[in-house]
Amino acid sequence: MGKTLFSRAVLGLVALWLLAQVQAFSTERMQADLQALQSQGPRVAGTPAVAAAGEYLAAELRKAGYTVEYFPFTYSRTRDQGSSLVVGSTSFPVNSVSGSPSRRVEGPLAVVPGAGLADDFAGLNLQGRIAVVRRGGIPGLEKARLAAEKGALAVILVTEEPSSTRFTFGGSSPIPGVTLSRSNGEGLFSQAGDRAVLETRIVTEEVQGRNVIAKRSSQNPLAIVGAHYDSVPGSPGANDNASGTATVLELARQLAPSPLSERIWFMFFDGEEDGLWGSRRFVEQNPELVRGLKAMLNLDMVGVDVNGSLGIGGSNELRALADCNALQVACGSAPGGGSDHVPFAQAGVPVLFFFRGLDPNYHRPTDTLADPVLLAQTGQVVRGILERLLR
């Protein structure tokens, strides 16, 4: 009985210690950060809203004792000027996908079966046709390339999001692409062979982006911890990705007194939603620094418990450093692509991607909530990894 009571007491003390560790990440402060970022409105790259968000981050990081630098960069972005789709005599409210060429095409509809994965394109003859395919599963650019290889003139991506939501291919598509909400476009899957006219009307604009970098040493870092702070048009971007941004900001505050902070750069990327431009440009322009990194840890959409666990993907060696059990955090796996760790991974840097799944408000005006408790849990896992990696 005595040993049992002692064991319970020890477990109780451990639980209290773990709770204190998570509470060291101030949920009140992170909630204030989330609200401050959302108050700017949609943080679209190249707009005053994202510039104001960057200034907020810089001011908070300076308060924590960091030297803040901006990393400016430019890239081209396409903007829709009234793209259209007419099937028979019916018009549909489509939106061109950024990275699509501007073109008018005409031909019969052809349906890609299933979820529109690579295997679903096998055996299809899309020559001279306009492909109708569901969005998701694999990147939209891959679907467009697969459709083009089969001879398609264009691709219509039917999405769960509203038709007004703008997506990006994250690169140049060989054929025009538009999105259409499922509520407007589900019927197209039963209209194979119907004649359609699709026109993408697009203008190209130059965007000035700006990463925010916090450092406590003039030496090159051994690790970068990052998150993108831009969002898509029409969305205040609470979970995508004020959640990752606020977590990295609070982690920087927590580590500021530690010698670890002198080995880490905390980076807030711009232009992610248009194709990972902030991380791409940084990797391109800093090859020597990138070669010296032991890790890049990227946080994206960590504020909504979609999957019941914190997804961690990337390097197996780094993943092994995550002591989720000790922190009583449920951890699972995460997909490998789609965010700012990708350019680093392509340059040979070991990476980890922290992600809790696509919530129902993804890229919508209703993306207004993120749970600071989940942010605190994520930050604690990341901190533990950094401590084991760099000490």
N, C-alpha and C positions, 0 to 999 in steps of 0.2 A: 504493500500500500504506500509506503514511504517513497519508494522509487517511482511509483506511478504518479504520485503528487508532484514529485520533483520534475519528472519528465513533462508533465502538463505545464508546470511553471516555466520550464525552459521554452517549451513551444509557445507559450503565451508571450514571453519576452521577445522571442524571435518574430512573432506576428506583429507585436508593437513596433519593433525595430523596422520591419519591412514597411509598415504603414507610415512610419515617420520618414522613411526614405522617399516614398512616393509623395508624401505631403510636402517634402522639401521643394518639390516642383509646385510652385504656388498656382493652384487652380484659379484663385481669384485674379491673379495677375494675367494668367493666360486667357481667361474670359475677357478681361479688359483689352488684351491684344486682339482677340478675335473680333470684338466689337469695333475697335479702332480700324482694323483692316476693312471690315465690311462697310463701315460708314462712308468710305470713299466711293461706294458704288462699284459696278463691275470694273475690275482692274485689268482692262485690256491693254496689252503692250502698246506703247506709243501714245497713251492718253494721259491727261492730267491726273486721273484717278490712280494709275499705277505709279506715277511720279510721286504723288503725295504719300502713297503707301511706302515707297522706298525711303522717303524722308523720315517717316515715322520710325521705320526699322533702324535707320542710321542714328537717330536721336536716342533710341532706347539702348542701342549697342554702345554708344559713347558713354551713356550714364553708367554702364556696367564696366567701363574702363578699357574698352577696345579702341584701336585705331580703325577707322572705317574708310574704305576706298570704294570708288565706283568703277565698274568695268563697263565702259560704253561699247556698243556694237550696233551694226546695222544689218538689215536683211530685207528681202522683198516679200510682200504679202499681197495676196489677191483679195479684192473686195467685190462682192456681188452687186451687180447693177440691174437686177431684174431678170434673173434666169427663169425659164418657163418650161413646162411640160404639158403637151396636149395629147391625149389618147382618144382617138375618134373625135368626138366633139366636146370632150370634157377636159377642162383645165385643172391642173393640180398645183398646190402651193409649194414648190420646191425651192431649195437653197443650194447654190453651188458649193462644192467642197473646195476649201483653199488648197491650191496646188493643181487645180484642174485647168486645162486649156480652155480658152474662149472659142466656142465653135457651135455651129448648128448642124444637127444630124437628124436623119429621118429613116425609120425602118420599123419592122415588126418587133413586138416585145418577145423576149425569151426569158424563161424563169430558171434561175439556178436553184436546185432543190436543197432541202435541209437547211443547215445554218450558214451555208455559203462558205464552208471550209474548203481547203485545197482539194480534197478528195471529191467534193461535190461538183467541181468543175471538170473532173475527168470524164472523157467521152462526150462532152457537150460540143455541139457545133453552133457557135454564136456568130458565124460569119454574116456581116451586114445587119446584125440585130442589136437591139438595146436591151442589155441584161438587167433583170430585176433580181436583187439579192438582199438578204437580211444583213444588217450591220451587226458586227460583233464576232467574237471568236478568234479572228485573225485581223490584222490591221486592214483598214479600208484600202490603203495603197496596194497591198498584196492582192486584194480582190480585184481592183482595177487592172492590175498587171495580168492576173490570170484571165480575166475577161478579154483583155486586148489580145493575149496569146491565142485565144480561141476565135478571134476575129470580130469581137464586139465593137460597135461604134461608140458606145457610151455605157455607163453603169448608173443604175438608180439604187441607192442604199436606203432600205426601209428601216427606220429606227424606232426605238422606244420613246425618243425625245420629241418635243414639238417640232413641227416643220420649220419654225423660225430659228431653230438652233443651228448655229454655224459650226461645222467641223473642219478639220484640216487633214489632208493626206500626209502631212509631214515630209513632203517631197513632191517631185513633179510627176504627175500622172500622165500616161501616154494617151488616155482618152478622157473625155469630159465625164465628170461625176457630180451627181446631185443627191441630196438627202430629202426624204419624205417621211413624215411621221406614220406610224402604223395605223393610227386612226384615219388618216387620209389615204394611205397607200396599200393597205392589206388586200384590197380588192384586185390590185394589179397581178397578184399571184394566180388569179383565175382568168387572166386576160391574155395569155400567151397567144401570139399571132396577131393581135390587134395592132393596127398601124399607129405609130407614135412619132411626134416631133418634139425633140428636146433641144433647147438652146441655152448655152451658158454664156451669160453676158458678164464679163469680168474685167476689172481694171486692176493694174498692178501699182502698188504704192510702196515707197521706202519707209521702213519703220526704224526709229531710233530706240533701241532697248538699253537697259542698264541693270547689270547685276550689282548687288550690294555685298561687299566682302568685309568681314570683321576679323581682325588679327591682333595678337598681342606680342608678336615678334617679327623682326624684319627677315628672319630666316624662312626658307621655303617650308611648307607644312609637311608633316608625315601623313596626315589624314585631313580630308575635307568632309564636313557634315553639311548637307544642303537640302533646300526645298525651293520649289518655285512659288513666287508670290503673285504672279499674274493670274487672271481668270478669263473666262470666255465672255463674249458680248451677252448682255442680258442677265448674267448670273453674278451675285455678290460673292460667290466662291467661298463659303464658310468651310466646308469639308475639302473642297478642291480649289485652292489648297491653303487657305488660311490656317487649317489644322496643322499641316506640316510646318508651315512658316512659324506659327506661334510656339510649336514644340522646340524647333531649333533655336529660336530666340531665347526661350526660357532655359534651354540647355546651356547656351552661351553664358547666361547670367550665373547659372549654378557652377560652371567650371571656371569662371573668371578668376577666383582666388587660387586655383590649383595650377601647379606647374604644367599640367596637361594642356592647358589653354594655349601655351606657347608652341605647342606642336600641332595645333589644329587651326584650320581656317573654317569659319562659319560663313557659308555662302547662300545668298538668296537670289535665285535665278529669275530672270525676266524672259519673256518670249517662249516659254515652254509650250503654251497652248497652240502656238503657231508652228510648232515643229522642233522643239528642244533647242531653240536658237541660242539662248544664253549659255547653256552648257556646251553646245557645239563650238561656239566661237571661243569660249575660254580654253577648251582643250586644244583647238587649232592653234591658238596664239601663245600657248604656254607649254610647249612640248617637254622642255627640260624639267619644269616643275611637276608636270603630270607623271613623268617617268619615275620620279622619286617618291611617289605616294605609296603608302602601304595599304590605304583603303579610301574609298569614297562611299559614304553612307547617305542615302537619299530617302527623304520622308515625303510621302504623297498620299493624301486622303487617309488620315489616321484618326479621324474624329467621330466616325460612325461605325458601330459594331455590326457590320454587315454579315461577316462570316463566323462570328462568335470567337474569333481569335485574331491576334496580331500576325499578319502575314509577313514573313521574312524570306526574301529570295536573293539569289546571287551566289557568291563564293562559299563553298562548303567549309573551307578553313575559317572564314570569318563567322559563318553561321554557327559554328561549334563554340564560339566565344559567348553566345547569348545564353545567359543563365536564367531562362524564363521560369523554371520550376522554383528556384530560390526566391524569386520575386513574386511568385504566385500570379504570373501572367500567362494566359493561354496563348501559345504561339503555334502558328501553322506555316504554310508555304505561301509564296507570292509569285505572280508571273514574272517573267524575265525582262519584259520590254515596256515601252510606252512612257518613260519618264527620264529625268535628267541624269540618272546613273548610266544610261546607255552609251553616250559618247565616251565616258571614262572607261567603261568596260571594253569598248571597241579599241581603245588605246592601250589595253592590257592591264588596266588598274583593277585590283580586286574590289568588288562592289557588294553592297547590301542594299536591298530595296525594302522599305517598310510600308505596308499597304494593308488596309482593312477591307478592301472590296469596293465595287461600284454600288453606291447607295441609290435609291430611287430618285433622288433629287439631283443626280449627276448632270452637270451642264444645264441646269434649269434655274429659273428665277427663284425657285423654292429652296435652293441650296443656302439655307440661312442658319443651320444648326451644326455644331460640333461639340462633343462632350469633353470638357477640360480634364475629367478623370482619365479618360482614354489617352489623352495627350500626355498626361503625367506618367501613366504606365509605359507608354512608348518611349518617352524621354529617359526613364529609368533603365530600360533595356539597352538603349543606345549608349547611355553613360557607362554601363557595365562593360559593354563590348570595348569601348574606347579605353577604359582603365586596364583591361586585360591585354589589349593590343599594344599599348604605348608605354606601359610600365615594366 
